[in-house]
Every structure is written in structure tokens, then in C-alpha cells.
Amino acid sequence: MNNIVFKFTDESDKKYELDYIENSSKLEISDTFIYSFFRQFNIEKIKNFSLTIGASNMALVIKNYTLTDTIYINGFYNIKSYISIFQTINVNIHITEQTIGHLQADCKSLLLADCSVDKFEFGIFYQVNHSKSGNYTKIFKADSLDLRDVEIKNLDIYAEYKHINIQGSHIGVLNSNCNPFAKNFIVKSFHLWQNATIGKLILSNHIEKMKCDTTTIDKIYARSNLLIDQLELIDSIAETCYGFKETNFSNHCYESWQWIGKSAENAKNTHLRAVASYQMIKYSYNTERKGDKIVSKLFDFCAGYGYKPLRIARTSTLVILINTIIFTIIDFFAILGHHSIPINISGLFISLKYLINNLVLSISAFAGQSGLSSKDGLPFWFAMVEYLTGVILFAMFVNALYLRYKE
């Protein structure tokens, strides 16, 4: 036995209530069915319609209904309700306090709160009808999907939607687009918050803003056509990521590179993982101030925060060339103190000879083999600084190689 209370509000705000018992295993709501109640109360038009349902393994079908834009469905406070199959087409639904086995809905707006659902297919009827004619690219267009404090084992979305809100809910598997032929539609906002948990999240298409606030995602997958314009994570974590690449994000942030890095690690792509790790550290150091920021910029230039070993070769070459120029300037002023340098071919060869000798001296100093002593004055101290710089850069190089190729 299925207990149902029908509640109507007419255009003059007068309320009507009818207790109804459905003995069969299926209830179908349509305009024709509701008109039978209108005759009992002499109602012409209604502006609000709600159902209070205490079902016992009942199938509920809503189709060919146009009397109101939305139907509100809730449960009795003292009766557990189980709807085995719930199907609705072209009418907005707000459902609370229901346990549903299989939910199939094609509607512009759907709110589900304090409910438990085994399987939920959103936009499935439109998909099936057009697939029969071979038109696979057609997709149902919806405005919003709002899930609050619900538990859903499997959620498959076949619709193009503008907004999705998941609040305090637990979802086993969420596939955001089950139609691989429907591409390039835009999701305005994808919001997960208030301790929402998702076991497996599959993302695709263009998402303008994705925000996760106190959310836990066990596994998250990116399809090839995914593009996220803005990603924001607040006290949230995606434990394992698959398929994310640089091209999946229009504007990068620490969290986007974190997802890319985890995907690269699972794909054993050491190059992409190193790139992602470098970008994550770079974004972290951007929050530093004053002296710390200068040091971080220097560390980035010298070794790419330890993830770009080839930068050390560039830095080492630059150090050697700078010291070569310094040694040459010192020699130039030392020679000018005793005699002039002729400006001719002979003078050019002499200058080139000093330059080559100082380059060799600088390379030797960088390697710790300069042969200078303190009696040589200023060149000795520059050679010592160059040697210490070389030791530091060599340590950076070894560390960078380890970080870059440790696996």
C-alpha cells in the first residue's frame, strides 16, 4: 500500500489537500490524472503542486504534465518511503526524504535533498530517443542540477547543464557526460562543497568555473575534450588523478599543476611530472615577500627549483664568463699602469691572448684548480668566490638530477 497526499494551491492562493492510497505498484501522474481531482474541488488552474509520498516499492512516472513548472515531492516524517523506479519528463522536480532505486529525469531543473538513490540517469530519455534515429550528437539542455545531503551510488549525466551544485553529498561514481558524441558544451559552474565526497569523478567538456570546498575525491579522470577556465580548491583533495594535461586548463594555478603532476605520476610520464612539480613550487614561492622572494627567483634562475638541471649549465657558463671579464678588466688596468696598449692588429692579438688566458683561468677557478694564491691580490679572491659558486652549483646539479630522474 502506498500512501500519498496531494496538495494544490490555486491562483487565488487557496490550498487543497487530498489523501490518496495507491494499491497498485505504479503511479503515473499526468494532466489527465490531475484533472480528475480538479473536478472534486472545482479547481480551474493551480500554481503549486506537491506530493507527500510514503511508498512501498512503488514505481512513479511523471509525463505529459504541464499544469505547473515544478512538482515538489517530500516524505512523511514517520513513514519510510521507497520508490523503486522514478521517471520524469519535461517537468522540474524538487525531491526530499525519499529512497529511490532507479531515477531517470529529463528536466530543466532538478533538486534532490536528503535522499538515497542507487542509480541516477539525468537526460537519458532525450538521448535514447535521438539515438534510435542515429542522431547521437543531440543532447538534452538543462539549467541546473542541485544535490544536497544525498547518497547516490552511480550518477550518469547525459544532459548539457549550466550549473551543478553538490553539497554535503556522497556519490560513488559521477560521469559528467556519458555521451561521447556531444562535445563543446559549456558548464557555467561546477560546485562541490560542505564535505562532499566522490569516489570516482569523470570530467569532460568546457567548465568555466570549478570550485571544491571541503571536498574529497578518491579518483578524478579527465577526458580529452576537458577544458577548465578557473579551478579553485579550498581544504579539498583529489587523491588520485588520471589524464590531466596542460591543455585541460585555460588559467593554471597550484591545484591545476597538482592534478597534472598526479596524472603524470600515474602515467609514468617523468617529464610532465617534473614540469608540474616545478610549476607547483614556483606558485608556492610566489607568495614569498622581499628577501625570500629574491632568493626564490635566484634559485629558479640557477636550477629551476631543482627540477631543471640544464639551467645549472647555463648558470655555470654565465659565472665563468663574468669572472673572465672581471679578470680581463683587472689585467687591463694593471697594464695601463705601466704602459699603453697600441690600438692596432698587434694590440688586438694581445687583448685576445689575455682574454683566452683569463677564460682558462676562470674555468680552472670554477673547478678549484686556478693555481692563484693570496699574494695575487684581487684575482685570488674572485677565484675563491667562483670556486665556492661552482661547488654550490654542482650540489644543485646533483640534487636536480635526483629530483628529475629519481624514478
Backbone torsions as a table, in degrees:
resi	resn	phi	psi	omega
1	MET	NA	134.8	-178.2
2	ASN	-116.8	118.0	-179.0
3	ASN	-93.4	128.5	-177.3
4	ILE	-138.3	136.4	174.1
5	VAL	-115.2	118.9	176.6
6	PHE	-91.1	130.7	179.2
7	LYS	-126.7	126.7	-178.8
8	PHE	-123.4	149.6	170.1
9	THR	-128.9	121.4	-177.7
10	ASP	-85.3	-175.0	-173.7
11	GLU	-70.7	-16.7	176.5
12	SER	-96.7	14.8	179.8
13	ASP	66.9	18.0	174.9
14	LYS	-81.9	134.8	-174.4
15	LYS	-102.6	143.7	178.9
16	TYR	-131.6	146.1	-178.5
17	GLU	-139.7	137.0	-177.4
18	LEU	-138.1	123.1	173.7
19	ASP	-82.0	135.6	-174.0
20	TYR	-140.0	138.4	176.9
21	ILE	-118.0	122.8	178.7
22	GLU	-106.3	112.0	-177.0
23	ASN	-86.0	-20.4	179.4
24	SER	-81.7	172.6	-177.3
25	SER	-87.9	3.2	-177.9
26	LYS	-142.9	135.8	174.3
27	LEU	-123.3	124.5	178.3
28	GLU	-114.7	122.3	-178.7
29	ILE	-104.7	126.1	178.8
30	SER	-146.4	176.2	176.9
31	ASP	-58.1	-43.3	-178.5
32	THR	-61.0	-42.4	-179.6
33	PHE	-65.2	-43.0	-178.2
34	ILE	-70.6	-34.2	179.2
35	TYR	-59.7	-28.6	179.2
36	SER	-63.8	-29.9	176.1
37	PHE	-79.3	-30.6	180.0
38	PHE	-59.5	-38.1	-177.8
39	ARG	-65.9	-30.8	179.4
40	GLN	-68.6	-34.8	-175.4
41	PHE	-107.1	3.1	-176.4
42	ASN	56.8	44.0	178.5
43	ILE	-92.8	135.5	176.3
44	GLU	-96.5	-51.4	179.8
45	LYS	-138.4	152.6	177.5
46	ILE	-125.2	154.6	176.2
47	LYS	-117.8	-6.2	177.7
48	ASN	-148.4	138.3	-178.8
49	PHE	-142.0	128.4	178.6
50	SER	-138.7	155.8	179.5
51	LEU	-126.5	135.3	168.3
52	THR	-109.9	118.0	-169.1
53	ILE	-119.3	131.4	168.0
54	GLY	-122.5	84.9	-171.5
55	ALA	-96.2	150.3	176.1
56	SER	-122.6	86.6	179.6
57	ASN	59.2	52.4	-178.8
58	MET	-107.7	147.0	171.7
59	ALA	-94.2	131.9	-179.5
60	LEU	-120.3	122.8	-178.5
61	VAL	-123.7	127.5	176.8
62	ILE	-120.4	112.0	178.0
63	LYS	-153.2	161.0	-176.1
64	ASN	54.6	39.2	179.7
65	TYR	-115.0	126.9	-177.2
66	THR	-136.1	7.1	-172.2
67	LEU	-71.1	-33.5	175.4
68	THR	-137.6	160.0	179.0
69	ASP	-72.2	-31.1	-172.8
70	THR	-134.1	142.6	171.5
71	ILE	-114.9	130.7	-179.4
72	TYR	-102.6	128.5	-177.0
73	ILE	-125.6	127.9	176.3
74	ASN	-138.6	178.9	-177.0
75	GLY	-116.1	166.4	174.2
76	PHE	-76.0	146.1	-177.2
77	TYR	-70.2	-23.4	-174.2
78	ASN	-117.8	10.6	179.6
79	ILE	-129.1	124.7	174.7
80	LYS	-75.1	137.1	-175.7
81	SER	-121.6	133.4	177.2
82	TYR	-131.4	117.2	175.7
83	ILE	-104.2	115.5	-175.1
84	SER	-68.7	-45.7	178.2
85	ILE	-134.9	128.1	177.7
86	PHE	-124.3	116.8	179.4
87	GLN	-123.7	133.3	177.6
88	THR	-142.3	139.7	-176.5
89	ILE	-132.5	124.9	171.2
90	ASN	60.5	33.1	170.6
91	VAL	-144.5	134.0	-179.4
92	ASN	-70.0	143.8	-173.4
93	ILE	-129.9	135.2	169.3
94	HIS	-119.6	114.8	-175.4
95	ILE	-118.9	132.3	174.5
96	THR	-135.9	149.7	170.5
97	GLU	57.1	49.2	177.5
98	GLN	-133.2	149.0	170.7
99	THR	-108.5	124.1	-172.5
100	ILE	-126.6	132.8	177.1
101	GLY	-75.5	-56.2	-176.8
102	HIS	-136.0	114.9	-179.8
103	LEU	-108.6	124.5	177.1
104	GLN	-127.1	122.7	-173.3
105	ALA	-142.1	131.7	168.0
106	ASP	-118.4	97.4	-178.8
107	CYS	-151.5	156.1	-178.5
108	LYS	-66.2	-39.0	-176.9
109	SER	-138.7	132.4	179.3
110	LEU	-137.7	128.8	174.5
111	LEU	-118.2	129.4	-179.7
112	LEU	-126.5	120.5	-176.3
113	ALA	-138.1	139.3	177.3
114	ASP	53.0	44.5	-178.3
115	CYS	-126.2	163.0	173.8
116	SER	-126.6	127.7	-176.2
117	VAL	-132.7	131.4	176.7
118	ASP	-75.8	-50.9	-179.1
119	LYS	-137.8	131.5	-177.0
120	PHE	-129.3	121.0	178.1
121	GLU	-118.5	115.9	-175.2
122	PHE	-105.2	117.4	-178.9
123	GLY	85.5	19.1	-172.5
124	ILE	-73.0	-38.2	-174.9
125	PHE	-65.7	-42.9	178.0
126	TYR	-61.0	-40.5	179.5
127	GLN	-64.1	-46.4	-178.0
128	VAL	-65.1	-44.5	-178.0
129	ASN	-61.6	-40.5	-179.6
130	HIS	-80.1	-25.5	176.2
131	SER	-67.2	-31.0	179.3
132	LYS	-62.3	-32.5	179.7
133	SER	-91.8	5.4	177.9
134	GLY	83.4	6.3	179.9
135	ASN	-96.8	87.5	-173.9
136	TYR	-82.7	-15.7	-175.6
137	THR	-82.8	-12.9	177.8
138	LYS	-70.2	138.8	-178.0
139	ILE	-142.9	141.9	-179.7
140	PHE	-67.4	136.9	-177.9
141	LYS	-104.6	119.4	-179.8
142	ALA	-121.2	163.7	178.6
143	ASP	-94.9	-52.2	-173.8
144	SER	-149.4	149.7	172.8
145	LEU	-128.9	117.1	-173.1
146	ASP	-120.3	116.0	-177.9
147	LEU	-119.8	119.3	-176.1
148	ARG	-129.0	119.5	177.5
149	ASP	51.7	50.3	178.4
150	VAL	-118.4	160.5	173.6
151	GLU	-122.9	118.9	-177.9
152	ILE	-127.1	125.8	179.2
153	LYS	-73.7	-43.2	-177.8
154	ASN	-144.7	122.9	179.6
155	LEU	-121.3	114.8	177.6
156	ASP	-112.1	123.3	-178.6
157	ILE	-106.9	120.5	177.9
158	TYR	-107.6	4.4	-172.8
159	ALA	-106.7	155.8	168.5
160	GLU	-88.9	118.5	-174.4
161	TYR	-125.2	154.5	-179.3
162	LYS	-93.9	-37.8	-175.6
163	HIS	-136.9	136.5	172.0
164	ILE	-131.4	130.3	-178.4
165	ASN	-126.1	121.7	178.9
166	ILE	-123.4	111.5	-172.9
167	GLN	-121.0	120.9	174.7
168	GLY	55.3	31.9	-174.6
169	SER	-112.9	157.3	174.9
170	HIS	-117.0	121.4	-179.6
171	ILE	-125.1	126.4	-179.8
172	GLY	-67.5	-58.0	178.9
173	VAL	-132.7	128.5	177.2
174	LEU	-125.5	111.6	176.3
175	ASN	-103.9	110.7	-171.0
176	SER	-75.1	-13.6	174.8
177	ASN	-157.1	102.8	-177.9
178	CYS	-85.7	-4.4	179.5
179	ASN	-102.8	99.3	-177.6
180	PRO	-66.6	-15.5	-179.7
181	PHE	-85.5	-17.8	-179.8
182	ALA	-91.2	106.5	-173.7
183	LYS	-122.9	161.3	169.0
184	ASN	67.5	21.4	171.5
185	PHE	-86.7	157.3	-170.9
186	ILE	-108.9	128.7	172.8
187	VAL	-100.3	119.2	-177.6
188	LYS	-66.9	-45.9	-179.1
189	SER	-147.0	140.0	177.1
190	PHE	-128.5	103.0	-168.5
191	HIS	-117.7	119.6	175.4
192	LEU	-118.1	126.3	-176.4
193	TRP	-159.7	174.3	177.3
194	GLN	55.2	61.0	175.0
195	ASN	62.3	34.4	173.0
196	ALA	-71.7	142.4	177.7
197	THR	-130.3	136.1	178.7
198	ILE	-131.5	127.8	179.5
199	GLY	-71.4	-48.8	-178.8
200	LYS	-140.9	120.7	-178.8
201	LEU	-118.6	123.3	179.0
202	ILE	-111.5	118.8	-176.3
203	LEU	-109.4	144.7	175.9
204	SER	-156.0	172.9	178.6
205	ASN	69.3	-169.3	-172.9
206	HIS	-98.0	116.2	178.4
207	ILE	-111.2	117.1	-177.9
208	GLU	-71.3	-41.8	178.4
209	LYS	-142.8	124.7	175.5
210	MET	-119.7	122.6	-178.2
211	LYS	-127.1	128.8	177.0
212	CYS	-120.5	119.0	-178.3
213	ASP	-124.3	117.7	-175.5
214	THR	47.9	55.4	-176.5
215	THR	-124.0	143.6	176.3
216	THR	-121.2	127.1	177.4
217	ILE	-122.2	120.2	-179.0
218	ASP	-70.3	-51.0	-180.0
219	LYS	-136.0	134.3	178.8
220	ILE	-130.8	131.9	-175.8
221	TYR	-118.4	140.7	176.4
222	ALA	-112.9	126.3	173.1
223	ARG	-84.3	163.4	-171.4
224	SER	-61.5	-28.1	-177.2
225	ASN	-92.9	11.9	-179.2
226	LEU	-74.9	135.8	172.8
227	LEU	-142.4	120.3	179.0
228	ILE	-111.4	119.9	180.0
229	ASP	-75.4	-44.7	-176.7
230	GLN	-138.1	124.9	178.8
231	LEU	-119.0	130.1	178.7
232	GLU	-135.0	123.8	178.6
233	LEU	-118.9	127.1	177.8
234	ILE	-125.7	113.7	-179.6
235	ASP	49.3	42.2	-177.7
236	SER	-129.2	158.9	-178.4
237	ILE	-147.1	140.3	168.9
238	ALA	-110.1	109.2	-172.2
239	GLU	-62.4	-48.0	-176.2
240	THR	-133.3	133.5	-177.6
241	CYS	-123.3	145.8	179.4
242	TYR	-137.4	136.3	168.4
243	GLY	83.2	0.8	-178.6
244	PHE	-79.1	135.8	178.3
245	LYS	-132.3	172.4	-179.6
246	GLU	-58.8	-35.5	-176.0
247	THR	-73.1	-7.5	179.1
248	ASN	-81.9	-2.8	-177.6
249	PHE	-131.2	130.8	175.3
250	SER	-77.3	-41.9	-179.8
251	ASN	-125.2	115.2	-175.4
252	HIS	-82.3	153.0	174.8
253	CYS	-146.5	-179.5	-179.6
254	TYR	-57.9	-43.1	-175.7
255	GLU	-68.1	-37.0	179.4
256	SER	-64.2	-42.5	177.9
257	TRP	-68.6	-30.0	176.4
258	GLN	-63.7	-44.0	177.7
259	TRP	-66.0	-38.3	178.3
260	ILE	-65.7	-42.4	179.9
261	GLY	-62.8	-42.7	178.4
262	LYS	-66.1	-37.6	177.2
263	SER	-64.6	-42.9	179.6
264	ALA	-64.2	-37.7	178.6
265	GLU	-65.0	-41.7	178.3
266	ASN	-69.5	-29.6	178.2
267	ALA	-87.8	-0.4	-177.8
268	LYS	57.0	36.9	176.3
269	ASN	-96.0	91.3	-173.9
270	THR	-66.5	-33.6	-179.3
271	HIS	-65.7	-49.4	-179.2
272	LEU	-66.0	-35.5	178.1
273	ARG	-64.0	-41.1	178.5
274	ALA	-65.5	-40.3	177.6
275	VAL	-61.9	-44.2	-179.4
276	ALA	-65.3	-42.4	179.3
277	SER	-62.5	-41.4	177.6
278	TYR	-61.0	-45.7	-178.4
279	GLN	-66.4	-36.2	178.7
280	MET	-63.8	-44.8	178.9
281	ILE	-65.6	-38.2	179.4
282	LYS	-61.5	-43.9	177.7
283	TYR	-66.4	-33.6	179.0
284	SER	-66.3	-42.4	-178.3
285	TYR	-72.7	-16.9	178.5
286	ASN	-64.8	-17.7	179.3
287	THR	-85.8	-9.2	179.6
288	GLU	-70.1	163.6	-178.2
289	ARG	-129.3	151.5	171.9
290	LYS	49.4	-118.5	-173.1
291	GLY	-60.2	-41.3	-180.0
292	ASP	-62.7	-35.7	179.7
293	LYS	-69.3	-36.7	177.2
294	ILE	-63.9	-43.9	178.6
295	VAL	-62.1	-42.1	-179.6
296	SER	-64.5	-39.3	177.4
297	LYS	-64.0	-39.5	178.5
298	LEU	-65.7	-41.7	179.0
299	PHE	-64.9	-37.4	176.9
300	ASP	-64.8	-44.7	-179.7
301	PHE	-63.7	-40.5	-175.0
302	CYS	-75.6	-43.2	-171.8
303	ALA	-141.2	10.8	-179.0
304	GLY	56.8	44.3	-178.1
305	TYR	56.6	26.9	177.7
306	GLY	89.6	1.2	-177.5
307	TYR	-110.7	2.2	179.4
308	LYS	-131.9	79.4	-175.4
309	PRO	-60.4	-29.4	-178.6
310	LEU	-68.3	-21.5	176.5
311	ARG	-64.6	-26.5	179.7
312	ILE	-67.5	-35.5	176.4
313	ALA	-63.2	-41.2	177.4
314	ARG	-63.8	-44.3	-179.7
315	THR	-65.5	-41.5	179.1
316	SER	-61.5	-43.6	178.4
317	THR	-61.2	-40.7	179.7
318	LEU	-64.9	-42.0	178.4
319	VAL	-61.8	-43.9	179.6
320	ILE	-63.1	-43.0	-179.6
321	LEU	-66.5	-40.5	178.9
322	ILE	-62.5	-44.2	179.6
323	ASN	-68.0	-33.2	175.2
324	THR	-60.9	-44.4	178.8
325	ILE	-64.4	-41.2	179.2
326	ILE	-62.8	-46.7	178.9
327	PHE	-60.3	-39.7	-179.0
328	THR	-67.4	-40.1	177.9
329	ILE	-63.8	-42.1	177.9
330	ILE	-61.0	-45.1	177.8
331	ASP	-63.0	-39.1	-178.2
332	PHE	-60.5	-46.8	180.0
333	PHE	-71.0	-30.7	177.6
334	ALA	-66.7	-39.6	179.2
335	ILE	-69.7	-41.8	179.9
336	LEU	-62.6	-22.2	178.6
337	GLY	-72.0	-17.7	-178.0
338	HIS	-112.9	-41.1	179.5
339	HIS	-157.7	167.3	-177.9
340	SER	-83.1	161.3	177.8
341	ILE	-107.9	120.3	-178.3
342	PRO	-67.2	139.2	177.8
343	ILE	-93.5	83.1	178.8
344	ASN	-155.3	-171.4	-179.1
345	ILE	-62.0	-40.2	179.8
346	SER	-62.5	-43.8	177.8
347	GLY	-63.9	-35.1	178.5
348	LEU	-65.1	-42.7	179.2
349	PHE	-65.9	-36.9	178.2
350	ILE	-64.3	-43.9	179.2
351	SER	-63.1	-40.9	179.0
352	LEU	-65.0	-36.6	178.9
353	LYS	-64.2	-44.2	178.9
354	TYR	-64.2	-38.6	-179.3
355	LEU	-64.1	-44.4	179.2
356	ILE	-65.3	-41.8	179.4
357	ASN	-62.6	-40.7	179.7
358	ASN	-70.6	-31.5	175.2
359	LEU	-64.6	-43.9	176.9
360	VAL	-63.1	-41.0	179.2
361	LEU	-63.5	-40.6	-179.9
362	SER	-66.5	-41.2	177.3
363	ILE	-62.9	-41.3	179.0
364	SER	-64.9	-41.3	179.4
365	ALA	-64.8	-39.5	179.0
366	PHE	-62.2	-35.3	179.0
367	ALA	-88.0	-0.5	178.7
368	GLY	83.5	19.7	-176.6
369	GLN	-127.2	41.6	-173.5
370	SER	-75.4	-30.8	-178.3
371	GLY	78.9	4.7	177.4
372	LEU	-81.7	154.7	175.0
373	SER	-127.7	170.9	-175.3
374	SER	-62.2	-22.4	-179.7
375	LYS	-70.4	-16.3	178.6
376	ASP	-77.3	-4.0	173.0
377	GLY	77.7	-136.2	-173.0
378	LEU	-57.6	-41.9	178.4
379	PRO	-56.8	-33.8	-180.0
380	PHE	-62.2	-45.2	-177.0
381	TRP	-70.2	-35.9	173.7
382	PHE	-64.4	-37.8	177.9
383	ALA	-65.3	-37.9	178.3
384	MET	-65.3	-43.3	178.0
385	VAL	-62.5	-40.9	179.4
386	GLU	-64.9	-39.6	179.0
387	TYR	-62.8	-45.8	179.3
388	LEU	-63.2	-38.6	176.3
389	THR	-62.0	-40.8	178.5
390	GLY	-63.4	-39.0	178.0
391	VAL	-63.2	-43.9	-180.0
392	ILE	-64.2	-43.9	-179.8
393	LEU	-65.8	-35.2	177.8
394	PHE	-65.7	-40.6	177.3
395	ALA	-63.4	-40.9	176.2
396	MET	-61.7	-39.4	-178.3
397	PHE	-64.1	-45.1	179.1
398	VAL	-62.9	-43.0	179.2
399	ASN	-64.7	-40.9	-179.9
400	ALA	-65.0	-40.4	177.3
401	LEU	-61.7	-40.1	180.0
402	TYR	-65.0	-47.6	-179.0
403	LEU	-64.6	-37.3	-175.1
404	ARG	-75.2	-36.1	-172.1
405	TYR	-126.3	26.7	-175.0
406	LYS	-66.8	-18.4	176.9
407	GLU	-121.0	NA	NA
